Amino acid sequence: MKTDFSLAQLADPRFAASNDILRKCVHCGFCTATCPTYVELGDERDSPRGRIYLIQQMLESGEPAPDSTVTHVDRCLSCLSCMTTCPSGVDYMHLVDHARQYIEETHERPLRERVLRKILAGLLPSPTLFRLSLIGAWAARPFRKLFFGRVRAMLEMAPATIPSPSTLDTQPRHEASGGGAPVKRVVLMTGCAQKVLSPDINDATIRLLTRLGVEVIIPPAAGCCGALPLHMGQEDPARKLARDNIQAWYEEQERAGLDAIVINTSGCGTTVKDYGHMFRDDPGLAEKAAVVAGLAKDITEFLVDLDLKPVLDMQGYKVAYHSACSLQHGQKVKEPPMQLLRQAGYTVLPVPEAHLCCGSAGTYNLLQPELSARLKERKVRNIASLAPDMVAAGNIGCITQIASGMQVPVVHTVQLLDWATGGPKPGGVS
C-alpha cells in the first residue's frame, strides 16, 4: 500500500510504525473471509482491509477522526483472525491500537459514551470496584427488561450469583506440594475481572501446579494487565497497569529466578506477551519489559512440558473446546489445550467455525451489544450442534459470554485438568 505521511508525522515512532505496517498490505482481501464483523455485516468497511483504508486516511490527514471511521474501528473485535489469515504479515494488532489511541486523542465522543468508557476503564481493572458494581447490577437484574441497549446488556451479563472473594489476596505464596524441591518456579498472574467472576479458576490453577511440583508465586503488587483500557484507546492508564506488573514480576525474577509467568486468561496473555513492544522506546523499562514478555506463557503452554497424571476416568465426558481468539490468533496457541484435555481422558470435540469470535472481546459485549449478541448466537449454535456434556475455554470473557447462551456448563480448561488429576469437580458439572 502506498502511503503519504509527512516528515513531521514520521518523526513520531507511532506513525513511523503504522507507516511500515500499512506498506505491507497488498489489498488481497484474504482477511475478509475470516473477519467476524465482515462475515456478519458484509460491509467492506467492517473488514480488516476496509478498516486499513480508513485508518490510513485518518492518520495521514492529521485531522480529528471522522464519525464514520470511528464507527467502523469501534466495531473491530481485535480478535486478530485477520493476522492468522494474512499472507503478507500485516501487523493489524498494533495498527488498530494506534488508530484507537488517535481516535481517543482527536475525536470527541458523545457525553454518554465518554462517561461509559471512563466507568469501564475504572471499574474493570479494580477487583474491589468491579465486585461492588456487580452487586449493584445483580440487584437491578430482575428489572433488566425495563432497560434497553447497553444498560440492558450490562444487566444481562451480570451473574445470577456472585462468588465469594478469592483467598489469593491473603495467600501470596504457594509452595510446591509433596515436600520435595519444586520442579519449577513460576509467577501466576491472577488478573482483575476473573478474580471476581470466577475465583475458582485461579484456585484450580494453583492446585494443579502445586500438585505437579511447581512453586507458585503471586506478587501482591501485580494486577490488571492493561488490555481493557488499551483496547479503548486509553494508552496512559494501560501503560501504568503494565508498568506495575513489569516491576513486580521482574523483581521476582531477579530475586530467585522464574521458569515462567503463567497466565490463565488468554486475553491478558496476549497483552503481557506484547509488553516488550509496548515499552520498546522506554529506556528505563524496555529491557525489563522484554524479559517479562519472554517469560509469559499461557497455562496450557506451560503444562504440556509437565507430566500430567489423571486419576479419574474421564472417557465418558464429551468436551467441546472453544479456542479463544486471543489464544489461537493472538498467541498462536492452538494444540496444547486440546492435547492436554485428551491426555486427561476427555473426548474433545472441535467446534465448527472455530476461527470466528464469540463476541466477548473484552468490553466489546458491553460497547457493541447487538453485534456481540449476533456473534454469540452463532457460536452457541455451532457448539450446541456437537451435543457436548460441557464446554472448555481458556478465557473468562469467552466463558461468561458463551455460558449465557448454553444449556451445558462452560468452564475453564484448567478446571477440567485439575478435576481429572484429583481436584474437585467444577461447579455446574454433573
Secondary structure, 3 states (H helix, E strand, C coil): CCCCCCHHHHCCHHHHHHHHHHHHCCCCCHHHHHCHHHHHHCCHHHCHHHHHHHHHHHHHHCCCCCHHHHHHHHCCCCCCHHHHHCCCCCCHHHHHHHHHHHHHHHCCCCHHHHHHHHHHHHHCCCHHHHHHHHHHHHHHHHHHHHCCHHHHHHHHHCCCCCCCCCHHHHCCEECCCCCCCCCEEEEEECCCHHHHHCHHHHHHHHHHHHHCCEEEECCCCCCCCCHHHHCCCCHHHHHHHHHHHHHHHHHHHHHHCCCEEEECCHHHHHHHCCHHHHCCCCCCCHHHHHHHHHHEEEHHHHHCCCCCCCCCCCCCCEEEECCCHHHHHHCCCCHHHHHHHHHCCCEEEECCCCCCCCCCCCCHHHHCHHHHHHHHHHHHHHHHCCCCCEEEECCHHHHHHHHCCCCCCEEEHHHHHHHHCCCCCCCCCC
